[in-house]
């Protein structure tokens, strides 16, 4: 041949077959798997020989393919062919067929989008075919899939954090907060930090690819924010509703596109839960469906972070169905800090520079984190000092001394007469709960079950 021959994967597989036709025993390869005329000619010769009861070999295939071009092709793929195990051969065939099918699925969705005709059934059938290929090609456990708890204990698996103490890896996490508080800003900053392996909010990160699925914000707004944050990492990408194909809804037949198009070890940020489905906002069955599909992506190795809104009257509660929190592995609450004796604000825009709090929400399967204090600026979120730090220190000092062993009522009576401490009982008990949660002091049951306080050590 006039140019140096470089075999493709399919050339190598065809060479394996000619060298050892027993690889095909009980295994079918469709005719359309082969791409070139030479590959198809050699494959047709092998099929003819085997259907006639003969044995395919380099010699018998050469006799059936007298074309000089095919003869040269046979000579080229014969070099370096040794042997391969049947299981490895079949896995490689399935892997290549799955890769082709992924390309065809994306191409079909793009064609349907351009034509305005949506063939959901056709796409779903192709995706089911892909699922079967991937299931057949995966290493399947032999025998009983059940394991004992001692065997579970022996497994080398541990809780890992993408963002230290804040965002657990391989989890479905819901980040909730009121409209315009800065949820998208926070997630864009997390996307940049995780994709580059850089610290954020004073926390270490694990480097992972990131895909930001935006079904809510105008693309121009996201561009402005990316510029304000000076986002540079090429490993953080956005899939926006203006792109083709559009990111599919999680309650629709095209949702499995996420399984085929997203990196299995990526952080997937979904903005927002309400835009991710077409069902009723308060329908717990819809929430269960969406969260169940997010868990499927989690079980493939992805980390899912879903943005969710809160009602105007309470920015510590999730809006709509409680199933969003119930079915999450972890929640993160993003709320506006208020003065200790003020009433809760309702609605309205949050001015730049307003004090904000970010920390573990109402549900977690992991260790809760300390609350982070920050402000929203025109260039993202900035950490600030805890405004209650001085107050917590004062309470801790009192509990170490005269307040040791006192109950909540006694401690609040002291606080009402002390300078700079909360005068509302709910505010004060909130600080007591927070101090206990982060280990500033601890509690025990006193007389008649009263909750009494003592130093942590």
Secondary structure, DSSP 8 states (H G I E B T S, - for coil): --S-----HHHHHHHHHHH-GGGGTT----GGG--SHHHHHHHHHHHHHHHTT----HHHHHHH---HHHHHHHHHHHTT-----HHHHHHHHHHHHHHHHHHHHHHHHHHHHHHT---HHHHHHHHHHHHHHHHHHS----S-----HHHHHHS-----EEETTTEESSSEEEEEE-TTSSHHHHHHHHHHHHHHT--BTTB-B----EEEEESSS-HHHHHHHHHHTT---TTEEEEETTSSS----TTSGGGGHHHHHS-TT-EEEEE-TGGG-SS-TT-HHHHHHHHHHHHHHHHTT-EEEEEEE--TT-TTS-SS-THHHHT-SEEEEEEE---TTS----SS---TT-EEEEEEEEEESS-----EEEEEETTEEEE---TTHHHHHHHHHHHHTTTTT-BHHHHHHHHHHSTTS--SHHHHHHHHHHHHHTTSEEEEE-GGG-EEEEE--
